[in-house]
């Protein structure tokens, strides 16, 4: 379903995804990199949760290998969710996805990831702005309709 600003996101579906997913990976149309949120609990406390921008990989299998190197000893993710975020970074920040993930990690692991989320959002905002400027200026991957005189 679409609204004036693109696809309408179901808050209930977002809540369910955050409750059930072990790893959430978000793609964006303005950068090849992904936002990865690893929600798995490390009961031994050896590895902190991951909320960061990561390089794209070929698929879930490669991401599992990458995750096992970053968080060794943790079980493999059972529920792996990947989707392309269809809105702006501001919309992502206001959505229940990031706050829900932060709350789940705090409740299950006792770790506050708000700073990690804020850093990722700031990085995404910067990338989104650079992409918008490139579009306006006719930068790489874009073509302007008017020439500057």
URSUL-V356536 format. One record per residue. N is the residue number from 1. RES is the residue in one letter. OMEGA is omega as a letter, one per 30 degrees, with the letter a starting at -180 (NA if undefined). NEAR is the number of other ideal C-beta (glycine too) atoms within 8 Angstrom. D_LAST is the distance of its C-alpha to the last C-alpha in Angstrom with 2 decimals. Layout:
n=N res=RES omega=OMEGA near=NEAR d_last=D_LAST
n=N res=RES omega=OMEGA near=NEAR d_last=D_LAST
//
This chain:
n=1 res=X omega=a near=4 d_last=42.59
n=2 res=X omega=l near=5 d_last=39.10
n=3 res=X omega=l near=7 d_last=38.06
n=4 res=X omega=a near=2 d_last=34.85
n=5 res=X omega=l near=5 d_last=33.55
n=6 res=X omega=a near=6 d_last=34.75
n=7 res=X omega=l near=8 d_last=38.18
n=8 res=X omega=l near=6 d_last=40.86
n=9 res=X omega=a near=9 d_last=42.67
n=10 res=X omega=a near=6 d_last=46.40
n=11 res=X omega=l near=8 d_last=47.51
n=12 res=X omega=l near=6 d_last=50.97
n=13 res=X omega=l near=8 d_last=49.70
n=14 res=X omega=l near=13 d_last=47.74
n=15 res=X omega=l near=10 d_last=50.91
n=16 res=X omega=l near=8 d_last=52.96
n=17 res=X omega=a near=11 d_last=50.60
n=18 res=X omega=l near=14 d_last=50.71
n=19 res=X omega=a near=8 d_last=54.51
n=20 res=X omega=a near=6 d_last=55.20
n=21 res=X omega=l near=11 d_last=52.62
n=22 res=X omega=a near=9 d_last=53.41
n=23 res=X omega=l near=15 d_last=49.85
n=24 res=X omega=l near=13 d_last=46.61
n=25 res=X omega=l near=13 d_last=43.45
n=26 res=X omega=l near=12 d_last=40.15
n=27 res=X omega=a near=10 d_last=37.16
n=28 res=X omega=a near=13 d_last=33.60
n=29 res=X omega=a near=4 d_last=30.59
n=30 res=X omega=l near=8 d_last=28.31
n=31 res=X omega=l near=9 d_last=30.60
n=32 res=X omega=a near=4 d_last=33.20
n=33 res=X omega=a near=10 d_last=35.65
n=34 res=X omega=l near=12 d_last=38.25
n=35 res=X omega=a near=14 d_last=39.91
n=36 res=X omega=l near=13 d_last=43.61
n=37 res=X omega=l near=12 d_last=46.36
n=38 res=X omega=a near=13 d_last=49.85
n=39 res=X omega=a near=14 d_last=52.37
n=40 res=X omega=a near=11 d_last=55.51
n=41 res=X omega=l near=6 d_last=58.19
n=42 res=X omega=a near=13 d_last=59.52
n=43 res=X omega=l near=4 d_last=62.97
n=44 res=X omega=l near=5 d_last=63.76
n=45 res=X omega=a near=4 d_last=60.71
n=46 res=X omega=a near=6 d_last=59.77
n=47 res=X omega=l near=8 d_last=56.12
n=48 res=X omega=l near=5 d_last=53.75
n=49 res=X omega=l near=13 d_last=51.70
n=50 res=X omega=l near=10 d_last=48.27
n=51 res=X omega=a near=12 d_last=45.13
n=52 res=X omega=l near=9 d_last=42.17
n=53 res=X omega=a near=10 d_last=39.16
n=54 res=X omega=l near=10 d_last=40.41
n=55 res=X omega=l near=6 d_last=39.20
n=56 res=X omega=l near=7 d_last=39.53
n=57 res=X omega=a near=7 d_last=42.70
n=58 res=X omega=a near=4 d_last=43.99
n=59 res=X omega=a near=6 d_last=46.26
n=60 res=X omega=a near=7 d_last=48.87
n=61 res=X omega=l near=7 d_last=51.31
n=62 res=X omega=l near=9 d_last=48.98
n=63 res=X omega=l near=13 d_last=48.17
n=64 res=X omega=l near=11 d_last=51.94
n=65 res=X omega=l near=8 d_last=52.43
n=66 res=X omega=a near=10 d_last=49.63
n=67 res=X omega=a near=13 d_last=51.20
n=68 res=X omega=l near=10 d_last=54.68
n=69 res=X omega=a near=6 d_last=53.48
n=70 res=X omega=a near=9 d_last=51.81
n=71 res=X omega=a near=11 d_last=54.69
n=72 res=X omega=l near=8 d_last=57.76
n=73 res=X omega=l near=7 d_last=60.91
n=74 res=X omega=l near=10 d_last=59.32
n=75 res=X omega=l near=5 d_last=60.14
n=76 res=X omega=l near=6 d_last=57.59
n=77 res=X omega=l near=11 d_last=55.37
n=78 res=X omega=a near=6 d_last=57.01
n=79 res=X omega=a near=8 d_last=54.22
n=80 res=X omega=a near=12 d_last=50.77
n=81 res=X omega=l near=9 d_last=47.87
n=82 res=X omega=l near=9 d_last=44.36
n=83 res=X omega=l near=6 d_last=41.63
n=84 res=X omega=l near=7 d_last=37.88
n=85 res=X omega=a near=9 d_last=37.01
n=86 res=X omega=a near=6 d_last=35.22
n=87 res=X omega=l near=10 d_last=33.73
n=88 res=X omega=l near=6 d_last=31.89
n=89 res=X omega=l near=9 d_last=33.46
n=90 res=X omega=l near=7 d_last=34.20
n=91 res=X omega=l near=9 d_last=36.18
n=92 res=X omega=a near=14 d_last=38.02
n=93 res=X omega=a near=8 d_last=38.93
n=94 res=X omega=a near=5 d_last=40.28
n=95 res=X omega=l near=11 d_last=42.14
n=96 res=X omega=a near=9 d_last=45.80
n=97 res=X omega=a near=11 d_last=45.12
n=98 res=X omega=l near=11 d_last=44.48
n=99 res=X omega=l near=7 d_last=47.00
n=100 res=X omega=l near=12 d_last=49.53
n=101 res=X omega=l near=15 d_last=49.19
n=102 res=X omega=l near=12 d_last=49.58
n=103 res=X omega=l near=8 d_last=52.64
n=104 res=X omega=l near=11 d_last=54.22
n=105 res=X omega=l near=12 d_last=53.84
n=106 res=X omega=a near=11 d_last=55.27
n=107 res=X omega=a near=6 d_last=58.15
n=108 res=X omega=a near=8 d_last=59.07
n=109 res=X omega=a near=9 d_last=58.36
n=110 res=X omega=a near=4 d_last=58.38
n=111 res=X omega=l near=8 d_last=55.00
n=112 res=X omega=a near=6 d_last=52.18
n=113 res=X omega=a near=12 d_last=48.86
n=114 res=X omega=l near=7 d_last=46.70
n=115 res=X omega=l near=7 d_last=45.14
n=116 res=X omega=l near=10 d_last=44.40
n=117 res=X omega=l near=12 d_last=42.80
n=118 res=X omega=l near=8 d_last=40.72
n=119 res=X omega=l near=9 d_last=39.49
n=120 res=X omega=l near=12 d_last=38.62
n=121 res=X omega=l near=12 d_last=36.79
n=122 res=X omega=l near=8 d_last=34.80
n=123 res=X omega=l near=9 d_last=33.91
n=124 res=X omega=l near=14 d_last=32.90
n=125 res=X omega=l near=10 d_last=30.77
n=126 res=X omega=l near=8 d_last=28.90
n=127 res=X omega=l near=12 d_last=28.40
n=128 res=X omega=l near=13 d_last=27.35
n=129 res=X omega=l near=8 d_last=24.71
n=130 res=X omega=l near=9 d_last=23.37
n=131 res=X omega=l near=10 d_last=23.26
n=132 res=X omega=l near=9 d_last=21.40
n=133 res=X omega=l near=9 d_last=18.73
n=134 res=X omega=l near=12 d_last=18.50
n=135 res=X omega=a near=9 d_last=18.14
n=136 res=X omega=a near=7 d_last=15.26
n=137 res=X omega=a near=8 d_last=13.42
n=138 res=X omega=a near=8 d_last=14.51
n=139 res=X omega=a near=8 d_last=17.20
n=140 res=X omega=a near=4 d_last=20.36
n=141 res=X omega=a near=4 d_last=21.88
n=142 res=X omega=l near=9 d_last=18.89
n=143 res=X omega=l near=4 d_last=16.17
n=144 res=X omega=l near=8 d_last=13.15
n=145 res=X omega=a near=3 d_last=12.89
n=146 res=X omega=l near=4 d_last=9.21
n=147 res=X omega=l near=4 d_last=6.28
n=148 res=X omega=l near=3 d_last=3.83
n=149 res=X omega=NA near=2 d_last=0.00
//
